Amino acid sequence: MSQKTQMRELLAAYLDDLRAVRNVSQHTLKAYESDISTFIDQLEARAGSMPAPSSIPMRWVRRYLGERVEKGASRATAARILSSLKGFFRYLVERGEIDSSPAEAIEGPKLGRRLPHVPSVDTVAAAVAATTPDDDVQTARDTALLEILYGCGLRVAEAVALNRASLDLKRNWVRVIGKRNKERMVPLGKPAREALEHWLAMRTEWAGSTSGDALFLGVRGGRLNVRTAFDVVRSRLAEAGEVKGKHPHALRHAFATHMLENGADLSSVKELLGHESLSTTQIYTHVTAEHLKRVYSDKHPRAGGTPPSEKEATGTIRDESGRK
């Protein structure tokens, strides 16, 4: 077996491991496959023939990353490529194919924290409000979709994957299957419950042989897909006057930010969002800090148009235990 064939087989085995054992999304798998395949091709071109995995030096990994950046790869793309290669080489170490990873000691580019844009409470309320008659089936579905995305903080893929059996409308709960098949229970607020009840009463008009138990349906009766859900949210938010955050995840951002602004503790928001790490949820404390700075600058008579530093504003946000 040639070295290149061996590398391709190792890559295929790694992707199978990510798919079957680690439940990585299809989007991530495609990105990793592209990153590692391109690296393998570059190795062969540089060396004249494919080297054995154990003889790949760190400098070749560094050079490959540098070349990708020179060709226009963003910092975020470079960071993803390095993550792909690190994961692959760790897998080879676990299999005993190599003794150590040539990529492990390489530090990725530092990524600046980008705060998510958050629609206001009024904007979300306007987006949820129907613009067509209550007896319109599509309006009922779209309103229920927006209510559950914002009212429960769901990812769009989680929302379209819901079944009717996921709902407990008597007890006001929804069972959500999140990333890595992790299950969580999220409370249903009154507006979301009422919108869902209205949609379920009209769902039979679209339901057919392909519907199964899917909660949200497309016009042909099959399960609503993510792309159509994006279009629904984009259209409703645009009608409400939103300019920047016209996508389903903006409603998830709004869910978390509005809860924190109204006194929710960070740990509870983490559980509701289905985050594995509290550090992931903490970005929303920075969003609310920016909000506090704007309010201070606009409303305090002695602010003089100069808001406090972000560090000072962030320090005012504490969870219920009193911790920052």
C-alpha positions in Angstrom: 0.0 0.0 0.0 1.3 3.4 -1.0 1.8 6.1 1.7 -0.8 8.3 0.0 -3.4 5.5 0.0 -2.6 4.9 3.7 -3.0 8.6 4.5 -6.4 8.6 2.7 -7.5 5.5 4.6 -6.5 7.1 7.9 -8.4 10.2 7.0 -11.5 8.2 6.1 -11.2 6.3 9.4 -10.9 9.6 11.3 -13.9 11.0 9.7 -15.9 7.8 10.5 -14.8 8.2 14.1 -16.0 11.8 14.2 -19.3 10.8 12.6 -20.1 7.7 14.6 -18.5 8.2 18.0 -18.3 11.9 18.4 -21.5 12.8 16.5 -19.9 15.7 14.7 -22.2 17.6 12.3 -22.1 17.0 8.6 -21.0 20.6 8.0 -18.0 20.2 10.3 -17.1 16.9 8.7 -17.0 18.4 5.2 -14.8 21.3 6.4 -12.4 18.9 8.2 -12.2 16.6 5.2 -11.4 19.5 2.9 -8.8 20.9 5.3 -7.0 17.6 5.8 -7.2 16.5 2.2 -5.7 19.7 0.9 -2.9 19.4 3.5 -2.2 15.8 2.3 -2.0 17.0 -1.4 0.4 19.8 -0.4 2.6 17.4 1.5 2.9 15.2 -1.6 3.6 18.1 -3.8 6.3 19.5 -1.5 8.1 16.2 -0.7 7.8 14.8 -4.2 6.1 11.7 -2.7 3.9 11.1 0.3 5.9 10.9 3.5 5.0 8.5 6.2 2.8 10.1 8.9 5.6 9.7 11.5 8.0 11.7 9.4 5.9 14.9 9.0 7.7 17.8 10.7 6.1 20.7 12.5 7.6 23.2 10.0 5.6 21.7 7.2 2.4 22.2 9.1 3.4 25.8 9.9 4.3 26.4 6.3 1.0 25.1 5.1 -1.0 27.3 7.5 1.1 30.3 6.4 0.5 29.6 2.7 -3.3 29.4 3.3 -3.2 32.8 5.1 -1.2 34.3 2.2 -3.8 33.1 -0.2 -6.5 35.0 1.7 -7.7 32.6 4.4 -9.2 34.6 7.4 -8.0 34.2 10.9 -11.1 32.2 11.7 -10.4 29.9 8.7 -6.8 29.4 9.7 -7.9 28.6 13.3 -10.3 26.0 11.9 -7.6 24.4 9.7 -5.3 24.1 12.6 -8.0 22.5 14.7 -8.7 20.0 11.9 -5.0 19.0 11.7 -4.6 18.8 15.4 -7.6 16.6 15.7 -6.4 14.3 12.9 -2.9 14.0 14.3 -4.3 13.3 17.8 -6.3 10.5 16.3 -3.1 9.1 14.7 -1.4 9.2 18.1 -4.3 7.4 19.7 -4.1 4.7 17.0 -0.4 4.3 17.5 0.4 5.4 14.0 2.7 8.2 15.3 4.4 8.9 18.6 3.6 12.6 18.8 1.6 15.2 16.8 3.6 17.7 14.7 0.7 20.2 15.1 0.1 20.1 18.8 2.6 22.8 19.9 1.5 25.2 17.2 -0.6 28.2 18.5 -3.4 29.3 16.4 -4.2 32.9 15.5 -5.9 34.9 18.2 -9.5 35.7 17.3 -11.1 38.9 18.4 -14.3 38.4 20.3 -17.2 39.5 18.1 -20.3 40.3 20.1 -23.5 39.1 18.5 -26.1 41.6 17.4 -29.2 41.3 19.4 -32.7 42.5 18.2 -34.6 44.6 20.8 -37.6 43.3 22.7 -39.8 45.6 20.6 -38.3 44.3 17.4 -38.9 40.7 18.3 -42.5 41.5 19.4 -43.1 43.2 16.1 -41.6 40.2 14.2 -43.8 37.7 16.0 -47.0 39.7 15.4 -48.8 38.2 12.4 -49.3 40.4 9.4 -52.0 38.2 7.7 -55.3 36.7 9.0 -55.3 34.3 12.0 -56.8 31.6 9.9 -53.9 31.5 7.5 -52.0 28.2 7.9 -48.6 29.6 7.0 -49.0 32.5 9.4 -49.9 30.1 12.2 -46.8 28.0 11.5 -44.4 30.9 11.1 -45.6 32.6 14.3 -45.3 29.4 16.3 -41.7 28.9 14.9 -40.6 32.4 15.9 -42.3 32.1 19.3 -40.4 28.9 20.1 -37.1 30.1 18.8 -37.2 33.3 20.9 -39.3 32.0 23.8 -37.2 28.9 24.3 -33.8 30.0 22.9 -33.6 27.1 20.5 -31.1 26.6 17.7 -32.9 26.5 14.3 -31.9 22.9 13.7 -33.3 22.0 17.1 -36.6 23.7 16.3 -37.2 22.0 13.0 -36.3 18.6 14.5 -39.0 18.8 17.1 -41.9 16.3 17.0 -45.4 16.7 18.4 -44.3 14.2 21.1 -41.6 16.7 22.1 -44.3 19.0 23.6 -45.9 18.7 27.0 -48.5 21.5 26.6 -50.2 20.6 29.9 -47.1 21.1 31.9 -45.5 23.7 29.6 -42.3 21.9 28.7 -40.6 21.1 25.5 -38.0 18.3 25.2 -35.1 19.4 23.0 -32.4 17.2 21.4 -29.3 19.4 21.1 -25.7 19.0 19.9 -24.2 15.6 20.4 -27.7 14.3 21.1 -27.8 15.9 24.4 -31.3 16.2 25.8 -32.6 19.1 27.8 -36.0 20.3 29.0 -37.0 23.9 28.3 -40.1 25.7 29.8 -42.7 27.0 27.4 -44.0 30.5 28.1 -47.7 31.3 27.5 -47.3 33.1 24.2 -45.3 30.2 22.8 -47.7 27.6 24.1 -50.7 29.5 22.6 -49.0 29.9 19.2 -48.2 26.2 19.2 -51.7 25.2 20.1 -53.0 27.5 17.3 -50.6 25.9 14.8 -51.4 22.4 15.9 -55.1 23.0 15.3 -54.3 24.0 11.7 -51.5 21.5 11.0 -53.9 19.0 9.6 -54.4 21.2 6.5 -50.8 20.5 5.5 -50.3 17.1 7.0 -49.9 14.1 4.7 -48.2 10.8 4.3 -44.7 12.3 4.6 -45.5 14.3 7.8 -44.9 11.7 10.4 -44.8 13.3 13.9 -42.9 16.4 12.7 -44.1 19.4 14.6 -43.3 22.0 11.9 -44.3 21.2 8.3 -43.5 22.6 4.9 -46.3 23.5 2.5 -46.0 20.0 0.9 -46.5 18.2 4.2 -42.9 17.1 4.9 -40.8 18.3 7.8 -39.9 22.0 7.7 -36.2 22.3 6.6 -33.6 24.7 8.0 -33.4 26.8 4.9 -37.1 27.6 4.8 -37.0 28.3 8.6 -34.2 30.8 7.9 -36.3 32.5 5.2 -39.3 32.7 7.6 -37.2 34.4 10.3 -35.4 36.7 7.9 -38.7 37.9 6.4 -40.4 38.5 9.7 -37.5 40.4 11.2 -37.1 42.5 8.1 -40.8 43.4 8.3 -40.2 44.4 11.9 -37.4 46.8 10.8 -34.4 44.7 11.8 -31.3 45.4 9.7 -28.4 43.5 11.1 -29.6 40.3 12.8 -32.1 38.8 10.4 -31.4 35.1 11.1 -32.7 32.5 13.6 -29.7 32.6 15.8 -30.4 36.3 16.5 -33.5 35.2 18.3 -31.4 32.8 20.4 -29.0 35.7 21.2 -32.1 37.8 22.1 -33.4 35.1 24.4 -30.2 34.9 26.4 -29.5 38.7 26.4 -33.0 39.7 27.4 -33.1 37.2 30.2 -29.8 38.4 31.6 -30.9 42.0 31.3 -33.9 41.1 33.4 -31.9 39.5 36.2 -31.6 35.9 35.2 -28.4 34.1 36.5 -25.8 32.9 34.1 -26.0 29.3 35.2 -29.7 29.0 34.4 -29.3 30.6 31.0 -26.5 28.2 30.3 -28.8 25.2 31.0 -31.7 26.6 29.0 -29.4 27.2 26.0 -27.8 23.7 26.3 -24.3 25.0 26.5 -21.7 22.6 27.8 -19.4 25.3 29.2 -20.3 28.4 31.2 -17.6 30.3 29.3 -19.7 29.9 26.1 -22.7 31.6 27.8 -20.5 34.4 29.2 -20.4 36.2 25.9 -23.9 37.5 26.7 -22.6 39.3 29.8 -20.5 41.4 27.4 -23.5 42.1 25.2 -25.5 43.3 28.2 -22.5 45.3 29.4 -22.6 47.2 26.0 -26.3 47.8 26.6 -25.6 49.2 30.1 -22.9 51.5 28.6 -25.3 52.9 26.1 -28.1 53.5 28.7 -25.6 55.2 31.0 -24.3 57.5 28.3 -27.8 58.4 27.1 -29.7 58.7 30.4 -27.4 59.8 33.2 -27.2 63.6 33.7 -23.5 63.5 34.6 -22.4 61.0 32.0 -21.3 63.7 29.7 -21.5 61.3 26.7 -18.7 59.2 28.0 -19.8 55.7 28.9 -17.9 53.7 31.6 -15.3 51.1 30.5 -16.5 47.7 29.5 -14.7 46.2 32.5 -16.6 48.5 34.9 -19.9 47.8 33.2 -19.3 44.1 33.1 -18.6 44.2 36.8 -22.2 45.2 37.5 -23.6 42.0 36.0 -23.7 39.3 38.6 -25.6 36.1 38.9 -27.9 35.3 41.8 -25.1 34.1 44.0 -23.4 37.5 43.8 -20.5 36.2 41.6 -19.5 38.2 38.5 
